[in-house]
């Protein structure tokens, strides 16, 4: 079984083209988050001289929500809004304690 077939099975999609589009969305989102981090850290005056735990905390509070927003925006632009809506629900459901998600959602 190829990697593409594994992804199709895991994500519950049928088309190889859709897998490729989803991977492109993840790539675009990652690059955008990278540049957003540079911009946001510059605005906040965060430098490498800050202790790692402070930079990590600032990253979690600022960039992680932006990453999810970028993921949704790019997913919508590339025609995969439904997939990424369910993907984000599942992901955020794992981050919020006490919130359960059913297997039917994703």
Residue pairs with C-beta under 8 A, 6 or more apart in sequence:
1 9
4 16
4 19
7 13
7 19
7 22
8 14
8 15
8 16
8 19
11 19
11 22
11 83
12 106
13 19
13 22
13 83
18 80
18 83
21 78
21 79
21 80
22 80
22 83
24 78
25 71
25 74
25 75
25 78
25 80
25 84
26 71
28 70
28 74
29 67
29 70
29 71
29 74
32 70
32 74
33 63
33 66
33 67
33 70
36 63
36 66
36 70
37 59
37 63
40 62
40 63
40 66
41 47
41 55
41 58
44 58
44 62
46 54
46 55
46 58
48 55
50 58
68 88
68 91
68 92
71 84
71 87
71 88
72 81
72 84
72 85
72 88
75 81
75 83
75 84
75 85
75 87
76 84
86 105
86 106
87 106
89 101
89 105
89 106
90 101
90 105
90 106
93 99
93 100
93 101
94 101
